[in-house]
Amino acid sequence: MGITISTLDFSNEIKDKLQQKLGQSLIFAEEESKGYTLFKIDFEQNKKINALEYIAGIIADIVIDSLEIKFITRIIRHKYQQFSGDERDKIQELTLNRLNEEGMRKNKLRPDEMFNKLVRKQEVMKEIQKYFNKNQDINIEGFVRFRLKDYISDLNCAVEEAVDDYIIEKEYNEFIELLKYFVDLQEPRISMVHVLQKEDKSFQIYDKLGNKINNEYLEGYLSEMFDEDVEHEDLLISALINVAPVKIILHFDDSETEETVKKIFGDRVEVCTGCQMCKKN
């Protein structure tokens, strides 16, 4: 009983894996043909199931660890030529980050299914084992391209979502830069403000004497720009731009809001590590 694996680019990886089982449950011979490396693998009939499972695992590892990034690069290069080289690199990075998340991964094709690295390997292994039920020869590169169409569709979907993420991130950064520009143009109106967060996650601003600054600032121009509800963070940024303080002291634990305020106001921002206002809040 035997299987033949052919590959253009992954002979060393296959050989290393096969040698780990050499003499235990299988033997193999290596040949060259028209630029391809062929591995002719033999095993005893009574060890067929374990041998095929091991071989499927070898191929699945190569697909997930090596071929996957090549297909992602190809998808991005062919479908998103409007982006620069650096932008495509960023999209590739975002795609790989999505694919390698450990938890539940939802996408357009699999809204209720996990799709992390382990799950992808298991699905590829199943397809390879199914293929071995009717075939004894497999070309790795061709198998992925022509037999793993659902898997390639998932990769396409992951790239599309990464592109959406990149565009949103780019627009966000451009908006932050615009707000920084406004802040730099403004003359300061007040020396210092303290920002506290209430139980409903909204924010309240106080001056240096502890007097509450009117809520009209928290309903500034950002809320007038949109018909829909505005996030608390947006209202806070709007208020701080309107107040134009020299120094901003944050008395809350909200890393995302803190990061945004720092991006816009730079070294004007200080994070309090504990005071009477924090305790009272």
C-alpha positions in Angstrom: 0.0 0.0 0.0 1.4 3.4 -0.9 0.9 7.1 -1.5 2.9 9.5 -3.7 3.3 13.1 -2.8 4.7 15.6 -5.3 5.7 19.2 -4.5 7.5 22.1 -6.2 8.6 24.0 -3.1 8.3 21.9 0.1 10.5 18.9 -0.4 12.6 19.6 2.7 9.6 20.0 5.0 8.0 16.8 3.8 11.3 14.9 4.0 11.9 16.0 7.6 8.4 15.0 8.7 8.6 11.6 6.9 12.0 10.8 8.5 10.4 11.1 11.9 8.3 8.0 11.1 10.9 6.2 9.0 10.9 2.5 10.0 8.1 2.9 12.5 5.0 2.8 10.3 6.2 3.8 6.8 9.1 3.9 4.4 9.7 6.3 1.5 11.8 6.9 -1.6 12.6 10.4 -3.0 12.7 11.1 -6.7 13.0 14.2 -9.0 10.8 14.7 -12.0 10.5 17.9 -14.2 11.3 20.2 -11.3 9.1 18.4 -8.8 10.1 16.3 -5.9 8.2 13.0 -5.5 7.9 11.0 -2.3 6.8 7.5 -2.8 5.6 6.3 0.6 4.8 2.7 1.5 3.1 1.4 4.6 1.5 -1.9 5.8 -2.2 -2.3 5.1 -3.0 -2.8 8.8 -1.4 0.6 9.5 -3.2 2.4 6.6 -5.4 4.6 8.8 -2.6 5.9 11.0 -0.2 6.4 8.1 -2.7 8.4 6.0 -3.7 10.5 9.0 0.0 11.3 9.6 0.6 12.1 5.9 -2.6 14.3 5.8 -1.2 16.1 8.9 2.1 16.8 7.1 0.4 18.3 4.1 -2.0 20.3 6.2 0.9 21.8 8.2 2.5 22.9 5.0 -0.7 24.4 3.7 -1.4 26.4 6.9 2.2 27.3 7.8 3.7 28.0 4.3 1.2 28.0 1.4 -1.4 30.1 3.2 0.6 33.3 3.2 1.5 32.8 -0.5 -2.2 32.6 -1.4 -3.0 35.7 0.8 -0.2 37.7 -0.9 -1.5 36.6 -4.3 -5.1 37.6 -3.4 -4.1 41.0 -2.2 -1.8 41.7 -5.2 -4.4 40.7 -7.8 -7.6 42.2 -6.2 -6.3 45.3 -4.5 -3.8 46.9 -6.9 -5.2 50.4 -6.0 -3.2 50.2 -2.7 0.5 51.0 -2.4 3.1 48.3 -1.5 3.2 49.5 2.1 -0.6 49.4 2.3 -0.8 45.9 0.9 1.8 44.8 3.5 -0.4 46.3 6.2 -3.5 44.5 4.8 -1.6 41.2 4.8 -0.6 41.8 8.4 -4.2 42.5 9.4 -5.3 39.4 7.5 -2.8 37.1 9.3 -3.8 38.6 12.7 -7.4 37.8 12.0 -6.6 34.3 10.9 -4.4 33.5 13.9 -6.8 34.7 16.6 -7.3 32.0 19.1 -11.0 32.6 19.8 -14.2 32.6 17.8 -13.7 34.1 14.4 -16.9 35.3 12.6 -16.9 36.2 8.9 -19.3 36.6 6.1 -19.0 33.0 5.0 -19.0 31.5 8.5 -21.0 33.8 10.7 -21.3 31.2 13.5 -18.2 29.0 13.1 -14.7 29.1 14.5 -12.0 29.6 12.0 -8.7 29.8 13.8 -5.5 28.1 12.9 -6.3 24.8 14.5 -9.7 24.6 12.9 -8.3 25.4 9.5 -5.8 22.6 9.8 -8.5 20.1 10.9 -10.6 21.1 7.9 -7.7 20.8 5.5 -6.8 17.4 6.9 -10.4 16.1 6.4 -10.3 17.2 2.8 -7.0 15.4 2.2 -8.1 12.2 3.9 -11.3 12.3 1.8 -9.1 12.7 -1.3 -7.0 9.7 -0.3 -10.1 7.5 -0.3 -10.1 7.6 -4.1 -6.6 8.7 -5.0 -3.0 7.6 -4.3 -1.1 10.5 -5.9 -1.3 14.1 -4.6 0.4 17.3 -5.7 0.3 19.7 -2.8 0.2 23.0 -4.7 -2.4 21.8 -7.2 -4.5 20.2 -4.4 -4.8 23.5 -2.6 -5.6 25.5 -5.7 -8.2 23.1 -7.2 -9.6 21.0 -4.3 -9.7 23.4 -1.3 -12.0 26.0 -2.9 -13.9 26.6 0.4 -10.7 27.2 2.2 -9.5 29.7 -0.5 -12.9 31.4 -0.3 -12.4 31.8 3.4 -9.0 33.3 2.8 -10.6 35.7 0.3 -13.1 36.7 2.9 -10.4 37.2 5.6 -8.6 39.5 3.2 -11.8 41.5 2.4 -12.4 42.0 6.1 -8.8 43.1 6.6 -9.2 45.6 3.8 -12.4 47.0 5.5 -10.4 47.2 8.8 -7.6 49.0 7.1 -9.8 51.6 5.5 -11.6 52.2 8.8 -8.2 52.6 10.6 -6.9 54.9 7.8 -10.0 57.1 8.0 -9.8 57.2 11.8 -6.1 58.2 11.7 -6.8 60.9 9.1 -9.6 62.2 11.4 -7.3 62.2 14.4 -4.7 64.2 12.4 -7.4 66.7 11.5 -8.4 67.1 15.1 -4.7 67.6 16.1 -4.5 70.3 13.5 -7.5 72.1 15.1 -6.0 71.8 18.5 -2.7 73.2 17.4 -4.4 76.2 15.8 -6.4 77.1 18.9 -5.4 79.5 21.6 -5.9 77.8 25.1 -9.0 79.0 26.9 -8.5 77.4 30.3 -5.4 76.3 32.2 -6.5 72.8 33.4 -9.3 70.4 33.3 -10.1 67.1 35.1 -12.0 64.4 33.3 -14.0 61.8 35.2 -16.1 58.9 33.9 -19.6 58.3 35.3 -21.3 55.0 35.8 -23.1 55.2 32.5 -19.6 55.5 30.8 -20.3 59.2 29.9 -17.7 61.8 30.9 -17.8 64.9 33.1 -15.2 67.7 33.0 -14.2 69.9 35.9 -12.0 73.0 36.1 -8.9 73.2 38.3 -11.0 74.3 41.3 -13.3 71.3 41.0 -16.2 73.2 39.4 -18.3 71.3 36.9 -17.9 72.6 33.4 -21.3 73.1 31.7 -22.7 70.1 29.9 -23.2 72.3 26.8 -19.5 71.6 26.0 -20.3 67.8 26.1 -22.8 68.4 23.3 -20.5 70.3 21.1 -20.1 70.5 17.4 -19.6 66.7 16.9 -23.1 65.9 18.1 -24.4 68.5 15.6 -22.5 66.9 12.7 -24.4 63.6 13.0 -28.1 62.7 13.1 -27.4 59.4 14.9 -26.3 59.0 18.5 -22.7 60.0 19.1 -20.3 57.9 21.3 -19.3 59.2 24.7 -15.7 59.3 23.6 -16.6 61.5 20.6 -18.5 63.9 22.9 -15.6 64.1 25.2 -13.2 64.9 22.4 -15.6 67.6 21.2 -15.8 69.1 24.6 -12.0 69.2 25.1 -11.5 70.8 21.8 -14.1 73.4 22.7 -12.7 74.1 26.1 -9.1 74.1 24.7 -7.2 73.4 28.0 -3.5 73.8 28.5 -3.5 70.6 30.6 -5.8 67.6 30.8 -5.8 65.2 33.7 -7.7 61.9 33.2 -9.2 60.3 36.3 -10.6 57.0 34.8 -9.6 53.6 33.5 -10.5 53.4 29.9 -7.5 52.6 27.8 -9.1 53.2 24.4 -10.4 56.6 25.3 -7.1 57.5 27.0 -5.2 56.5 23.9 -7.4 58.6 21.6 -7.1 61.7 23.9 -3.3 61.3 24.0 -3.2 61.1 20.2 -5.0 64.4 19.8 -3.7 66.4 22.7 -0.2 64.9 23.0 1.8 66.0 26.0 -1.0 68.1 27.4 -2.5 64.9 28.8 -1.7 63.4 32.2 -3.2 60.2 33.7 -3.9 60.4 37.4 -2.8 57.3 39.3 -4.9 58.0 42.3 -6.3 61.1 44.2 -9.3 62.3 46.1 -11.2 63.0 42.8 -10.5 59.4 41.7 -11.7 58.0 45.1 -14.8 60.2 45.0 -15.5 59.1 41.4 
